[in-house]
Amino acid sequence: MQWTSIVAIYLLFWVMTAFTMLPFGIRTPDETGEAIIPGQAESAPVSFRPGKLVIRATVIAIVLTSLFVLNYEFGWISPDDMNIFPEPPASTQR
């Protein structure tokens, strides 16, 4: 596998991981007991820490990319293993 492909796969995993993790760990003013500023959405987070999100997404994306590349190299799981619609048996009609 070329290194450019590995970088592209890593970036895809990173973006998917970051967007998946966005809602986790967010606390609203109702949960923390803080006052809502006029014009603020009730669902707005009290404190958003993008640094924490970046670090978590980076670590998870590295692990997922490593597993993907290792599976590509060693062939642990192939597309045939994930075929949920097997070929029908051969017809015996003449």
C-alpha positions as CSV (number, residue, x, y, z in Angstrom):
1,M,0.0,0.0,0.0
2,Q,1.4,3.4,-0.9
3,W,2.0,5.9,1.9
4,T,-0.4,8.4,0.2
5,S,-3.2,5.9,0.5
6,I,-2.4,5.4,4.2
7,V,-2.5,9.2,4.8
8,A,-5.8,9.4,3.0
9,I,-7.3,6.6,5.0
10,Y,-6.0,8.1,8.2
11,L,-7.6,11.4,7.4
12,L,-10.9,9.7,6.7
13,F,-10.8,7.9,10.0
14,W,-9.8,11.1,11.8
15,V,-12.7,13.1,10.4
16,M,-15.2,10.3,11.1
17,T,-13.9,9.9,14.6
18,A,-13.9,13.6,15.4
19,F,-17.5,14.1,14.2
20,T,-18.6,10.9,16.1
21,M,-17.0,12.1,19.3
22,L,-18.3,15.7,19.2
23,P,-21.5,15.1,21.3
24,F,-19.7,13.1,24.0
25,G,-18.6,15.0,27.2
26,I,-20.6,18.1,26.3
27,R,-22.5,19.7,29.2
28,T,-25.3,22.2,28.8
29,P,-26.0,25.1,31.2
30,D,-29.0,23.1,32.6
31,E,-26.7,20.3,33.6
32,T,-24.0,22.6,35.2
33,G,-26.5,25.0,36.8
34,E,-25.0,28.1,35.0
35,A,-27.1,30.9,33.8
36,I,-28.0,31.1,30.1
37,I,-26.8,34.3,28.3
38,P,-29.6,36.1,26.4
39,G,-29.6,34.8,22.8
40,Q,-27.8,31.6,23.7
41,A,-29.3,28.3,22.6
42,E,-30.3,26.1,25.5
43,S,-28.2,23.2,24.0
44,A,-25.0,25.3,23.7
45,P,-22.1,23.7,25.5
46,V,-20.7,25.4,28.6
47,S,-17.1,24.8,27.8
48,F,-15.9,23.3,24.5
49,R,-12.4,21.8,24.6
50,P,-11.3,21.2,21.0
51,G,-7.8,20.2,22.1
52,K,-9.2,17.2,24.0
53,L,-11.2,16.2,21.0
54,V,-8.2,16.5,18.6
55,I,-6.1,14.3,20.9
56,R,-8.7,11.6,21.3
57,A,-9.6,11.6,17.5
58,T,-5.9,11.4,16.7
59,V,-5.3,8.4,18.9
60,I,-8.4,6.5,17.8
61,A,-7.6,7.3,14.1
62,I,-4.0,6.0,14.5
63,V,-5.4,2.7,16.0
64,L,-8.0,2.3,13.3
65,T,-5.6,3.1,10.5
66,S,-3.1,0.6,11.9
67,L,-5.7,-2.1,12.0
68,F,-6.8,-1.3,8.5
69,V,-3.3,-1.4,7.0
70,L,-2.5,-4.6,8.9
71,N,-5.7,-6.2,7.7
72,Y,-4.7,-5.1,4.1
73,E,-1.3,-6.6,4.4
74,F,-2.2,-9.9,6.1
75,G,-5.7,-10.4,4.8
76,W,-7.4,-11.3,8.1
77,I,-10.8,-10.3,6.8
78,S,-11.5,-10.3,3.1
79,P,-14.6,-9.1,1.2
80,D,-15.6,-12.7,0.8
81,D,-15.8,-13.1,4.6
82,M,-18.3,-10.2,4.8
83,N,-20.6,-11.5,2.1
84,I,-24.0,-11.8,3.7
85,F,-25.7,-12.9,0.5
86,P,-23.9,-16.2,-0.5
87,E,-24.2,-17.5,-4.0
88,P,-27.3,-19.6,-4.5
89,P,-26.8,-23.3,-5.1
90,A,-26.4,-24.4,-8.7
91,S,-29.6,-25.3,-10.4
92,T,-30.2,-29.0,-11.2
93,Q,-32.8,-28.4,-13.9
94,R,-32.1,-29.8,-17.4
